[in-house]
């Protein structure tokens, strides 16, 4: 039996459960957002998302200032335009811009 009692499994499980709560009731988003934003700002200020904040899940800090009040790909348009069928097939399937790496989440 594999040992699944590691921090990665725990964090993934908790984040998935939080996602399910937010999807079921938007009041959870209002409760989680301020603390999550503070946590992400702390990680970013410690260079936890790369020296320039390029790995911040809210958006690449080299391309702008992002927070939970302004998330890349949600609150702004990608400067590279909308992926089309003429572009890379993976850009369409995954909704990832090959120019900046911003992801588009398609509705289920």
LOVOTI-476112 format. One record per residue (C-alpha): x, y, z negated; residue number from 1; residue in one letter. Coordinates in nm, 2 decimals. Example, Ala and Ser with C-alpha at 12.3 -4.5 7.8 and 13.67 -1.06 7.14 Angstrom:
<atoms>
ATOM_1.23_-0.45_-0.78_1_A
ATOM_1.37_-0.11_-0.71_2_S
</atoms>
This chain:
<atoms>
ATOM_0.00_0.00_0.00_1_X
ATOM_0.14_0.34_0.10_2_X
ATOM_0.19_0.61_-0.16_3_X
ATOM_-0.05_0.89_-0.06_4_X
ATOM_0.00_1.07_-0.39_5_X
ATOM_0.23_1.34_-0.25_6_X
ATOM_0.19_1.71_-0.24_7_X
ATOM_0.13_1.71_0.14_8_X
ATOM_-0.17_1.47_0.10_9_X
ATOM_-0.31_1.67_-0.19_10_X
ATOM_-0.29_2.01_-0.02_11_X
ATOM_-0.43_1.87_0.30_12_X
ATOM_-0.72_1.71_0.12_13_X
ATOM_-0.80_2.03_-0.09_14_X
ATOM_-0.79_2.25_0.22_15_X
ATOM_-1.02_2.01_0.41_16_X
ATOM_-1.26_2.02_0.12_17_X
ATOM_-1.25_2.40_0.11_18_X
ATOM_-1.31_2.41_0.48_19_X
ATOM_-1.62_2.19_0.44_20_X
ATOM_-1.75_2.42_0.16_21_X
ATOM_-1.70_2.73_0.38_22_X
ATOM_-1.87_2.57_0.68_23_X
ATOM_-2.17_2.47_0.46_24_X
ATOM_-2.21_2.80_0.27_25_X
ATOM_-2.04_3.14_0.37_26_X
ATOM_-2.05_3.25_0.01_27_X
ATOM_-1.75_3.02_-0.04_28_X
ATOM_-1.55_3.22_0.22_29_X
ATOM_-1.62_3.54_0.03_30_X
ATOM_-1.49_3.37_-0.29_31_X
ATOM_-1.18_3.21_-0.13_32_X
ATOM_-1.07_3.50_0.10_33_X
ATOM_-0.92_3.74_-0.15_34_X
ATOM_-0.71_3.48_-0.34_35_X
ATOM_-0.61_3.30_-0.01_36_X
ATOM_-0.50_3.63_0.13_37_X
ATOM_-0.29_3.71_-0.18_38_X
ATOM_-0.13_3.36_-0.16_39_X
ATOM_-0.05_3.40_0.21_40_X
ATOM_0.09_3.75_0.15_41_X
ATOM_0.32_3.60_-0.12_42_X
ATOM_0.44_3.32_0.10_43_X
ATOM_0.50_3.57_0.38_44_X
ATOM_0.70_3.81_0.16_45_X
ATOM_0.92_3.52_0.06_46_X
ATOM_0.99_3.45_0.43_47_X
ATOM_0.79_3.13_0.39_48_X
ATOM_0.64_3.18_0.74_49_X
ATOM_0.97_3.26_0.90_50_X
ATOM_1.20_3.56_0.87_51_X
ATOM_0.96_3.78_1.07_52_X
ATOM_0.63_3.62_0.97_53_X
ATOM_0.61_3.44_1.31_54_X
ATOM_0.45_3.13_1.15_55_X
ATOM_0.18_3.31_0.95_56_X
ATOM_-0.15_3.12_1.01_57_X
ATOM_-0.33_3.45_1.02_58_X
ATOM_-0.12_3.56_1.32_59_X
ATOM_0.24_3.61_1.44_60_X
ATOM_0.36_3.92_1.24_61_X
ATOM_0.60_4.01_1.52_62_X
ATOM_0.28_4.09_1.73_63_X
ATOM_0.10_4.29_1.47_64_X
ATOM_-0.03_4.32_1.11_65_X
ATOM_-0.26_4.03_1.02_66_X
ATOM_-0.46_3.94_0.71_67_X
ATOM_-0.78_3.76_0.65_68_X
ATOM_-0.95_4.09_0.75_69_X
ATOM_-0.78_4.07_1.09_70_X
ATOM_-0.69_3.73_1.22_71_X
ATOM_-0.52_3.68_1.55_72_X
ATOM_-0.74_3.52_1.81_73_X
ATOM_-1.06_3.61_1.61_74_X
ATOM_-1.05_3.98_1.57_75_X
ATOM_-0.83_4.08_1.87_76_X
ATOM_-0.79_3.97_2.23_77_X
ATOM_-0.49_3.79_2.34_78_X
ATOM_-0.27_4.02_2.55_79_X
ATOM_-0.21_3.74_2.80_80_X
ATOM_-0.57_3.71_2.91_81_X
ATOM_-0.81_3.42_2.90_82_X
ATOM_-0.67_3.08_3.01_83_X
ATOM_-0.82_2.97_3.34_84_X
ATOM_-0.82_2.65_3.53_85_X
ATOM_-0.52_2.79_3.73_86_X
ATOM_-0.32_2.79_3.41_87_X
ATOM_-0.17_2.49_3.23_88_X
ATOM_-0.42_2.22_3.16_89_X
ATOM_-0.32_2.21_2.80_90_X
ATOM_-0.42_2.57_2.76_91_X
ATOM_-0.77_2.48_2.85_92_X
ATOM_-0.80_2.17_2.64_93_X
ATOM_-0.65_2.31_2.33_94_X
ATOM_-0.72_2.68_2.38_95_X
ATOM_-0.36_2.78_2.32_96_X
ATOM_-0.21_3.07_2.50_97_X
ATOM_0.13_2.98_2.64_98_X
ATOM_0.24_3.34_2.62_99_X
ATOM_0.19_3.41_2.25_100_X
ATOM_0.07_3.08_2.10_101_X
ATOM_-0.26_3.22_1.97_102_X
ATOM_-0.52_2.95_1.94_103_X
ATOM_-0.88_2.97_2.04_104_X
ATOM_-1.12_2.75_1.84_105_X
ATOM_-1.40_2.63_2.07_106_X
ATOM_-1.74_2.57_1.92_107_X
ATOM_-1.82_2.20_1.85_108_X
</atoms>
